[in-house]
Amino acid sequence: MRCLALLLLLGCTTVPKVPPERLAAMREADEEDALKGCKPLGKFRGSSTQVGDPGLAQARGEAKAKCAAAGATDFAYTSESVSPDVITVDAKAYDCTVRR
């Protein structure tokens, strides 16, 4: 029952439609220090019910797409969580064309 509720909840979320060239233009920062001075746009979460590497890739892709839809030029993955039911990935989005 718990898995069914989780699947229904995840089915209600949508991944924003972002042009592939927009995703390709985004830069992933290895360290948040590289993003100092950039305007923070928010935190975003991607998730997947697939297991293993495909699920992790799907969750990362969803988090990245949400960052891009928010107008990010740069992003950083901040955490990953793997449980038996779901994989989640958190990312922070930044606009580095506007320096604070």
C-alpha positions as semicolon CSV with decimal commas, in nm:
position;residue;x (nm);y (nm);z (nm)
1;M;0,000;0,000;0,000
2;R;0,285;0,237;0,087
3;C;0,447;0,178;-0,253
4;L;0,118;0,246;-0,431
5;A;0,073;0,577;-0,249
6;L;0,430;0,675;-0,334
7;L;0,383;0,587;-0,701
8;L;0,064;0,791;-0,716
9;L;0,236;1,088;-0,555
10;L;0,531;1,071;-0,792
11;G;0,298;1,030;-1,087
12;C;0,145;1,368;-1,007
13;T;0,475;1,551;-1,045
14;T;0,584;1,667;-1,385
15;V;0,923;1,727;-1,536
16;P;0,937;2,065;-1,708
17;K;0,984;2,062;-2,084
18;V;1,322;2,225;-2,144
19;P;1,494;2,251;-2,483
20;P;1,795;2,016;-2,506
21;E;2,027;2,305;-2,595
22;R;1,925;2,484;-2,273
23;L;2,016;2,177;-2,069
24;A;2,346;2,139;-2,256
25;A;2,436;2,504;-2,190
26;M;2,402;2,469;-1,812
27;R;2,721;2,423;-1,614
28;E;2,746;2,183;-1,322
29;A;2,959;2,318;-1,039
30;D;3,170;2,067;-0,848
31;E;3,189;2,300;-0,549
32;E;2,947;2,561;-0,426
33;D;3,241;2,801;-0,386
34;A;3,243;2,832;-0,765
35;L;2,890;2,974;-0,741
36;K;2,966;3,254;-0,495
37;G;2,841;3,581;-0,632
38;C;2,577;3,410;-0,847
39;K;2,210;3,472;-0,781
40;P;2,049;3,169;-0,614
41;L;1,724;3,065;-0,781
42;G;1,613;2,789;-0,549
43;K;1,640;2,423;-0,455
44;F;1,488;2,153;-0,670
45;R;1,432;1,779;-0,629
46;G;1,426;1,504;-0,885
47;S;1,301;1,154;-0,810
48;S;1,269;0,811;-0,964
49;T;1,116;0,479;-0,868
50;Q;1,356;0,293;-1,097
51;V;1,637;0,103;-0,925
52;G;2,011;0,140;-0,967
53;D;2,196;0,364;-1,210
54;P;1,897;0,422;-1,443
55;G;1,694;0,556;-1,149
56;L;1,979;0,777;-1,031
57;A;2,024;0,915;-1,383
58;Q;1,651;0,983;-1,412
59;A;1,639;1,163;-1,076
60;R;1,945;1,373;-1,166
61;G;1,796;1,459;-1,504
62;E;1,470;1,570;-1,345
63;A;1,649;1,790;-1,090
64;K;1,862;1,944;-1,367
65;A;1,555;2,009;-1,585
66;K;1,381;2,185;-1,297
67;C;1,690;2,404;-1,244
68;A;1,694;2,491;-1,616
69;A;1,322;2,574;-1,614
70;A;1,389;2,818;-1,329
71;G;1,638;3,003;-1,551
72;A;1,961;2,862;-1,410
73;T;2,289;2,898;-1,593
74;D;2,467;2,685;-1,333
75;F;2,364;2,422;-1,082
76;A;2,507;2,195;-0,814
77;Y;2,379;1,861;-0,692
78;T;2,358;1,883;-0,314
79;S;2,238;1,540;-0,205
80;E;2,129;1,199;-0,324
81;S;1,913;0,952;-0,135
82;V;1,850;0,590;-0,227
83;S;1,578;0,390;-0,052
84;P;1,398;0,072;-0,152
85;D;1,104;0,274;-0,288
86;V;1,252;0,588;-0,442
87;I;1,574;0,764;-0,540
88;T;1,584;1,140;-0,485
89;V;1,841;1,398;-0,592
90;D;1,849;1,757;-0,469
91;A;2,008;2,041;-0,664
92;K;2,051;2,415;-0,621
93;A;2,004;2,645;-0,919
94;Y;2,197;2,966;-0,983
95;D;2,199;3,248;-1,237
96;C;2,562;3,340;-1,286
97;T;2,493;3,606;-1,546
98;V;2,371;3,827;-1,260
99;R;2,638;3,878;-0,994
100;R;2,538;4,001;-0,652
